[in-house]
Amino acid sequence: MRQKTTILMTLTLMLSFGLAACATTGAKQTPDPCAQANMNDTLKPIVEAMHAFDDTTFAGNITPQQTLIIPIMDLQKTRRAFEDLTVSSCLDTLHKAGIDYMNSVIQYLGLFMAGGNQTTVTNAINSSQNLRITYEQEKARLLGQTFTIPPTRTPGPTATAGAPTTEATTAPQGSALPATGVTVTNTGAETINLRTSPMVSGSEIVDQLAAGATAEVVAKNDVGDWLLISYNSKQVWVFAALVKINGDLALVPVYGATPTP
């Protein structure tokens, strides 16, 4: 009887160890969200939210000054949803950089809507562009990539890493581009800087759009936040958020793009 009991206990222990081993072998480990191989999926909620913010920013940049409150409210809603995202600890720096950038866009659009002076608005735009660079650099670091500022412009409010850029850094001389029927007007009380390239940093100011002046739009950059205008016998770049747009920007070609036959 004692021998049978011993054998039974031995079999029970063996079975218990076997089941434990099977359970250990069959257990699935939770993937590390911060591992390089999983980073694209981990970043997805942040990237999608930023894309939504970029789409509304583009609309804001071409909205008349007096009705800017509508896209600004939409931007605030997207910003709040972005703030409420629950992210892994490895994304804390990126998350904060995104919030800082979104706040800066809302600020410069608000300043423009409220009739802030041109220097103040331009400084706010410049600060916003630098904050976007910080965001893109951190995102690239998480992906194991290197973010390079496009040679044609500092990434503006609607720029994203890897987005196509215009093909030249300065407006062509000789006014080779045809008129589009779309114009811009400086409705403010101060002049607006006109530049050789569609960016604030690293481009030369070559003229100023006088208060009340109107100019013909001949092209736009790839995201539509900078417009190439014909003014004082020159083709120069103006930031779209600083002017009133008269007409449909969809009719304006992207500068450097191959014309459609």
Contacts in CASP RR format, 6 or more apart in sequence:
PFRMAT RR
TARGET T0000
AUTHOR 0000-0000-0000
METHOD contacts of the structure
MODEL  1
MRQKTTILMTLTLMLSFGLAACATTGAKQTPDPCAQANMNDTLKPIVEAM
HAFDDTTFAGNITPQQTLIIPIMDLQKTRRAFEDLTVSSCLDTLHKAGID
YMNSVIQYLGLFMAGGNQTTVTNAINSSQNLRITYEQEKARLLGQTFTIP
PTRTPGPTATAGAPTTEATTAPQGSALPATGVTVTNTGAETINLRTSPMV
SGSEIVDQLAAGATAEVVAKNDVGDWLLISYNSKQVWVFAALVKINGDLA
LVPVYGATPTP
31 38 0 8 1.000
32 38 0 8 1.000
33 41 0 8 1.000
33 42 0 8 1.000
33 88 0 8 1.000
33 90 0 8 1.000
34 42 0 8 1.000
34 88 0 8 1.000
34 89 0 8 1.000
34 90 0 8 1.000
36 143 0 8 1.000
36 144 0 8 1.000
39 142 0 8 1.000
39 143 0 8 1.000
39 144 0 8 1.000
40 143 0 8 1.000
42 88 0 8 1.000
42 90 0 8 1.000
42 91 0 8 1.000
43 91 0 8 1.000
43 94 0 8 1.000
43 139 0 8 1.000
43 142 0 8 1.000
43 143 0 8 1.000
45 85 0 8 1.000
45 87 0 8 1.000
46 82 0 8 1.000
46 85 0 8 1.000
46 87 0 8 1.000
46 91 0 8 1.000
46 94 0 8 1.000
46 95 0 8 1.000
46 98 0 8 1.000
46 139 0 8 1.000
47 139 0 8 1.000
49 78 0 8 1.000
49 81 0 8 1.000
49 82 0 8 1.000
49 85 0 8 1.000
50 82 0 8 1.000
50 98 0 8 1.000
50 135 0 8 1.000
50 160 0 8 1.000
51 160 0 8 1.000
52 78 0 8 1.000
53 75 0 8 1.000
53 78 0 8 1.000
53 79 0 8 1.000
53 82 0 8 1.000
53 102 0 8 1.000
53 105 0 8 1.000
54 157 0 8 1.000
54 158 0 8 1.000
54 160 0 8 1.000
56 71 0 8 1.000
56 74 0 8 1.000
56 75 0 8 1.000
56 78 0 8 1.000
57 71 0 8 1.000
57 75 0 8 1.000
57 105 0 8 1.000
57 157 0 8 1.000
57 158 0 8 1.000
57 225 0 8 1.000
58 158 0 8 1.000
58 223 0 8 1.000
58 224 0 8 1.000
58 225 0 8 1.000
59 71 0 8 1.000
59 74 0 8 1.000
60 68 0 8 1.000
60 71 0 8 1.000
60 72 0 8 1.000
60 75 0 8 1.000
60 109 0 8 1.000
60 241 0 8 1.000
61 157 0 8 1.000
61 158 0 8 1.000
61 224 0 8 1.000
61 225 0 8 1.000
61 240 0 8 1.000
61 241 0 8 1.000
62 224 0 8 1.000
62 240 0 8 1.000
62 245 0 8 1.000
62 249 0 8 1.000
63 70 0 8 1.000
63 71 0 8 1.000
64 244 0 8 1.000
64 245 0 8 1.000
65 112 0 8 1.000
65 113 0 8 1.000
65 115 0 8 1.000
65 187 0 8 1.000
65 244 0 8 1.000
66 113 0 8 1.000
68 109 0 8 1.000
68 110 0 8 1.000
68 112 0 8 1.000
68 113 0 8 1.000
69 113 0 8 1.000
71 109 0 8 1.000
72 106 0 8 1.000
72 109 0 8 1.000
72 110 0 8 1.000
72 113 0 8 1.000
75 102 0 8 1.000
75 105 0 8 1.000
75 106 0 8 1.000
75 109 0 8 1.000
76 106 0 8 1.000
78 102 0 8 1.000
79 99 0 8 1.000
79 102 0 8 1.000
79 103 0 8 1.000
79 106 0 8 1.000
82 95 0 8 1.000
82 98 0 8 1.000
82 99 0 8 1.000
82 102 0 8 1.000
83 99 0 8 1.000
85 95 0 8 1.000
87 94 0 8 1.000
87 95 0 8 1.000
90 142 0 8 1.000
91 142 0 8 1.000
93 138 0 8 1.000
94 135 0 8 1.000
94 138 0 8 1.000
94 139 0 8 1.000
94 142 0 8 1.000
97 131 0 8 1.000
97 134 0 8 1.000
97 135 0 8 1.000
97 138 0 8 1.000
98 131 0 8 1.000
98 135 0 8 1.000
100 131 0 8 1.000
100 134 0 8 1.000
100 135 0 8 1.000
101 128 0 8 1.000
101 131 0 8 1.000
101 132 0 8 1.000
101 134 0 8 1.000
101 135 0 8 1.000
104 124 0 8 1.000
104 127 0 8 1.000
104 128 0 8 1.000
104 131 0 8 1.000
105 128 0 8 1.000
105 157 0 8 1.000
107 124 0 8 1.000
107 128 0 8 1.000
108 121 0 8 1.000
108 124 0 8 1.000
108 125 0 8 1.000
108 127 0 8 1.000
108 128 0 8 1.000
108 157 0 8 1.000
108 241 0 8 1.000
109 241 0 8 1.000
111 120 0 8 1.000
111 121 0 8 1.000
111 124 0 8 1.000
112 121 0 8 1.000
112 241 0 8 1.000
112 242 0 8 1.000
115 188 0 8 1.000
117 189 0 8 1.000
117 190 0 8 1.000
118 188 0 8 1.000
118 190 0 8 1.000
118 191 0 8 1.000
118 192 0 8 1.000
118 193 0 8 1.000
118 242 0 8 1.000
119 190 0 8 1.000
121 241 0 8 1.000
121 242 0 8 1.000
122 193 0 8 1.000
122 200 0 8 1.000
122 239 0 8 1.000
122 242 0 8 1.000
125 157 0 8 1.000
125 200 0 8 1.000
125 239 0 8 1.000
125 241 0 8 1.000
126 200 0 8 1.000
126 201 0 8 1.000
128 156 0 8 1.000
128 157 0 8 1.000
129 154 0 8 1.000
129 155 0 8 1.000
129 156 0 8 1.000
129 157 0 8 1.000
129 199 0 8 1.000
129 200 0 8 1.000
129 201 0 8 1.000
130 154 0 8 1.000
130 201 0 8 1.000
132 155 0 8 1.000
132 156 0 8 1.000
132 157 0 8 1.000
132 159 0 8 1.000
133 147 0 8 1.000
133 149 0 8 1.000
133 154 0 8 1.000
133 155 0 8 1.000
136 147 0 8 1.000
136 155 0 8 1.000
136 159 0 8 1.000
136 160 0 8 1.000
136 161 0 8 1.000
137 147 0 8 1.000
139 147 0 8 1.000
139 161 0 8 1.000
140 146 0 8 1.000
140 147 0 8 1.000
140 161 0 8 1.000
141 147 0 8 1.000
147 161 0 8 1.000
149 155 0 8 1.000
150 159 0 8 1.000
150 163 0 8 1.000
150 165 0 8 1.000
151 165 0 8 1.000
151 169 0 8 1.000
152 165 0 8 1.000
152 166 0 8 1.000
152 167 0 8 1.000
152 168 0 8 1.000
152 169 0 8 1.000
152 197 0 8 1.000
152 198 0 8 1.000
152 199 0 8 1.000
152 221 0 8 1.000
153 159 0 8 1.000
153 165 0 8 1.000
153 166 0 8 1.000
153 197 0 8 1.000
153 198 0 8 1.000
153 199 0 8 1.000
153 203 0 8 1.000
153 221 0 8 1.000
153 226 0 8 1.000
154 199 0 8 1.000
154 200 0 8 1.000
154 201 0 8 1.000
154 202 0 8 1.000
155 161 0 8 1.000
156 199 0 8 1.000
156 223 0 8 1.000
156 225 0 8 1.000
157 225 0 8 1.000
158 223 0 8 1.000
158 224 0 8 1.000
158 225 0 8 1.000
159 223 0 8 1.000
159 225 0 8 1.000
163 222 0 8 1.000
163 223 0 8 1.000
164 222 0 8 1.000
165 221 0 8 1.000
165 222 0 8 1.000
166 198 0 8 1.000
166 221 0 8 1.000
166 222 0 8 1.000
166 254 0 8 1.000
166 255 0 8 1.000
166 256 0 8 1.000
167 255 0 8 1.000
167 256 0 8 1.000
167 257 0 8 1.000
168 255 0 8 1.000
168 256 0 8 1.000
169 196 0 8 1.000
169 197 0 8 1.000
169 203 0 8 1.000
170 196 0 8 1.000
170 197 0 8 1.000
171 196 0 8 1.000
171 228 0 8 1.000
171 234 0 8 1.000
171 235 0 8 1.000
171 236 0 8 1.000
171 237 0 8 1.000
172 235 0 8 1.000
173 235 0 8 1.000
174 235 0 8 1.000
175 218 0 8 1.000
175 230 0 8 1.000
175 233 0 8 1.000
175 235 0 8 1.000
177 218 0 8 1.000
177 219 0 8 1.000
177 228 0 8 1.000
177 230 0 8 1.000
177 235 0 8 1.000
177 253 0 8 1.000
177 255 0 8 1.000
178 218 0 8 1.000
179 216 0 8 1.000
179 218 0 8 1.000
179 230 0 8 1.000
180 216 0 8 1.000
180 217 0 8 1.000
180 218 0 8 1.000
180 251 0 8 1.000
180 252 0 8 1.000
180 253 0 8 1.000
181 216 0 8 1.000
181 217 0 8 1.000
181 247 0 8 1.000
181 251 0 8 1.000
182 216 0 8 1.000
182 217 0 8 1.000
182 245 0 8 1.000
182 246 0 8 1.000
182 247 0 8 1.000
182 248 0 8 1.000
182 249 0 8 1.000
182 251 0 8 1.000
182 252 0 8 1.000
183 214 0 8 1.000
183 215 0 8 1.000
183 216 0 8 1.000
183 217 0 8 1.000
183 245 0 8 1.000
183 246 0 8 1.000
183 247 0 8 1.000
184 209 0 8 1.000
184 214 0 8 1.000
184 215 0 8 1.000
184 217 0 8 1.000
184 227 0 8 1.000
184 229 0 8 1.000
184 238 0 8 1.000
184 240 0 8 1.000
184 243 0 8 1.000
184 244 0 8 1.000
184 245 0 8 1.000
184 246 0 8 1.000
185 212 0 8 1.000
185 213 0 8 1.000
185 214 0 8 1.000
185 243 0 8 1.000
185 244 0 8 1.000
185 246 0 8 1.000
186 192 0 8 1.000
186 209 0 8 1.000
186 210 0 8 1.000
186 211 0 8 1.000
186 212 0 8 1.000
186 213 0 8 1.000
186 214 0 8 1.000
186 242 0 8 1.000
186 243 0 8 1.000
186 244 0 8 1.000
187 212 0 8 1.000
187 243 0 8 1.000
187 244 0 8 1.000
188 211 0 8 1.000
188 212 0 8 1.000
189 211 0 8 1.000
190 211 0 8 1.000
191 208 0 8 1.000
191 209 0 8 1.000
191 210 0 8 1.000
191 211 0 8 1.000
192 208 0 8 1.000
192 209 0 8 1.000
192 238 0 8 1.000
192 239 0 8 1.000
192 242 0 8 1.000
192 243 0 8 1.000
193 205 0 8 1.000
193 208 0 8 1.000
193 238 0 8 1.000
194 205 0 8 1.000
194 206 0 8 1.000
194 207 0 8 1.000
194 208 0 8 1.000
194 209 0 8 1.000
194 229 0 8 1.000
194 231 0 8 1.000
194 234 0 8 1.000
194 236 0 8 1.000
194 237 0 8 1.000
194 238 0 8 1.000
195 203 0 8 1.000
195 204 0 8 1.000
195 205 0 8 1.000
195 206 0 8 1.000
195 236 0 8 1.000
195 237 0 8 1.000
195 238 0 8 1.000
196 203 0 8 1.000
196 204 0 8 1.000
196 206 0 8 1.000
196 236 0 8 1.000
196 237 0 8 1.000
197 203 0 8 1.000
197 204 0 8 1.000
197 237 0 8 1.000
198 221 0 8 1.000
198 225 0 8 1.000
198 226 0 8 1.000
198 228 0 8 1.000
198 237 0 8 1.000
198 255 0 8 1.000
199 226 0 8 1.000
200 239 0 8 1.000
203 237 0 8 1.000
206 234 0 8 1.000
206 236 0 8 1.000
207 231 0 8 1.000
207 232 0 8 1.000
207 234 0 8 1.000
207 236 0 8 1.000
209 215 0 8 1.000
209 229 0 8 1.000
209 231 0 8 1.000
209 238 0 8 1.000
209 243 0 8 1.000
213 231 0 8 1.000
214 246 0 8 1.000
215 229 0 8 1.000
215 230 0 8 1.000
215 231 0 8 1.000
215 238 0 8 1.000
216 229 0 8 1.000
216 230 0 8 1.000
216 231 0 8 1.000
217 227 0 8 1.000
217 228 0 8 1.000
217 229 0 8 1.000
217 245 0 8 1.000
217 249 0 8 1.000
217 252 0 8 1.000
218 228 0 8 1.000
218 229 0 8 1.000
218 230 0 8 1.000
218 235 0 8 1.000
218 252 0 8 1.000
219 227 0 8 1.000
219 228 0 8 1.000
219 252 0 8 1.000
219 253 0 8 1.000
219 254 0 8 1.000
219 255 0 8 1.000
219 256 0 8 1.000
220 226 0 8 1.000
220 227 0 8 1.000
220 228 0 8 1.000
220 240 0 8 1.000
220 249 0 8 1.000
220 252 0 8 1.000
220 253 0 8 1.000
220 254 0 8 1.000
220 255 0 8 1.000
221 227 0 8 1.000
221 228 0 8 1.000
221 237 0 8 1.000
221 254 0 8 1.000
221 255 0 8 1.000
222 254 0 8 1.000
222 257 0 8 1.000
224 240 0 8 1.000
224 249 0 8 1.000
225 239 0 8 1.000
225 240 0 8 1.000
225 241 0 8 1.000
226 237 0 8 1.000
226 238 0 8 1.000
226 239 0 8 1.000
226 240 0 8 1.000
227 237 0 8 1.000
227 238 0 8 1.000
227 240 0 8 1.000
227 243 0 8 1.000
227 245 0 8 1.000
227 249 0 8 1.000
227 252 0 8 1.000
228 235 0 8 1.000
228 236 0 8 1.000
228 237 0 8 1.000
228 255 0 8 1.000
229 235 0 8 1.000
229 236 0 8 1.000
229 237 0 8 1.000
229 238 0 8 1.000
253 259 0 8 1.000
END
